[in-house]
Amino acid sequence: MTLKFLGPDPRVPGCAKTLQPQVATIFPTGETLVTLPGIHVSQRSAYVDSVVQARQQRQEPPLSDQQRETLWSSAVDLFLRRDVVEIRPDPEQMDLAFAADSLLQEILPKHRVRFLMAGNAQVHDAIQQAGECWRITPHPISTEAAIQLILGCRLGIGGRKIYYHSPVTGTRLVTCQEFADLALLDDKELQSHLIEIQYYSKCFNRYGKPEVNFFIVGRKFWDHLQKLDFSVLTAPALREAHAALSQQFTASVEHELRRDDPHKIEWRERMLSELQPLEEDRVLEEKLLGMATEFHRHIQWLPGGRIEQGELILDSFFDDATPCGDEEIEQLLDDKARGLIYNFVRDYAHLEYINVGRIADSLSLERRKKGRRGVYVVELKQQGDQREIVKIIRLQKWDVCDRLDHGKSLLDAMIESEDYTDYVLDRRLGCRRLTMNIPGALAMNKIRETYRGEQTMLHGTEIWTPYFERDYVHGTATDKLPEERFQRDGYALRFADLLGHAAATNLIVGRCGDDNHIFFDDGDEVIIENEQGLPVELIVTHHTGSFADFRADLTRCAGEYADPLNKRAKFLPDRNAFLETYLAAFVRHFRHVQEEYRRRPRAFDTLFRHRPYDVAGSFAYRWECVLKRLNASDPAALAECIRAHVAPPA
């Protein structure tokens, strides 16, 4: 098909993929883009008139009123920007919008054609079902970049830097903490800042947004502020008024958002949404899927696919785009995502669509990982299901690519990668046998990719990359629980019991990194809450680092298991009760695992007897060592070792 123009060609001569900014209207059935000066209504009229004239020239009968109406309603409104076309779709006619989208890709590449109204359920669902969520989701932002952005938005007006300024809306936000901290100023400064806030909160900028607004509570707090004249109040009356206002402001804000801290996930993501609100053509797909806040704005959604009558229709971006140095295109061209799509179509029957996202940076607050890593989110929908299935994909570290980069031959890299896959799966079985609460199902699969690593002589070689697939666990990682949640009645002790239970298994299986620092309470453990918002289950989503420490006496690292208490001590309602509950659960579960082993030792001892045995560190040998250590350990002594490392009250 060839797009025709009614009006001047909107492309700038001599400037590839650059447009003259203007309003435009496209008629997909007529393959015509109307660029005549005017508004959308006048452009529709001009097109209908052009059709009437063409029919007259061909001596065809005039259009009926019904035909005119049909022609008029077959248009799609557009906004041409310098390097982007924005489609304003009719939610009731998404097929028409997609037809327009296809035509517009003749003048701009697909990633430069965008859909407005992404927040409309019908618009979103149609794009989601096409496997094209990447087109309506924002670019990810790393945790460090988000923190720096927030800190860089601190501004003042005539006094101290008490505002967070949004470069998008122009609004300066006052938080309840900043407002409360005004009490620390002297009388004159307090008065001038209150007058400043009051004055600018009733002014609006050229975007129609308030110059000053109030974080979380918005204009609701402004109503209270406007009732007072701070310029005439005496110092005592001024402070009394400020204290009352501050109390009202703080009481209107959720507990976990009352303290300014860009390192706290809930507060950071909420502030980021105010400083950089989503545009009309963007939604957070991960939020709509019910994923935890830690994932928000951390996923780069990629081209997906849809399945029609059994046929997989991959996003056309895979065929049309090529590596060209354009950073945006390079981010979207992910061969591993395409491989994942093929595998899911092969493994799951009756699929409707698949969307794939790549987690842009590590979500762990502490852990530094070695080896090639990659984590993906896959959203797929099966016919008849009410909800999407959400999967987490972890590429295997120390895979063929990584081993080639370390100088291995192709054969050795492939063999060692296979051995490591077995090692990962054996460790998972070992963890489960020792009662670690891990997700019920973990599937292993492979994708094909082209090697482009350190060994240039092997560039272009097809290699196979293993990955592990599990269901997404709807919950909150223990290290990312808001402090305020522990103030809920009964929350802290329920949490302590679950964490102590998990700590026992974690210590038994020796989870740690290459530096022997333990892996616990740092991102893999997820808390599930009930309808009352209280913890009911702790799931270890991945057994990273298990059986790494299989020789040392457990007292060597037991002290590190005091860290969960030490880092939470300042906000626990009852520190001692938390400690005793945590240790009691630890001892109880450690003894339970010991008793299970002593009751049926052969069931444990023979579990990996068929595996290669090597004292240099094969898994069968590690398993033997861990069981001997388990049997010889004294859980009460380990608990006292943990207690000895608990920091004294401040």
Order of alpha helices (4+ residues) and beta strands (2+ residues): beta-beta-beta-alpha-alpha-beta-beta-alpha-beta-alpha-alpha-beta-beta-beta-alpha-alpha-beta-alpha-alpha-alpha-alpha-beta-beta-alpha-alpha-alpha-beta-beta-beta-alpha-alpha-beta-beta-beta-alpha-beta-beta-alpha-alpha-alpha-alpha-alpha-alpha
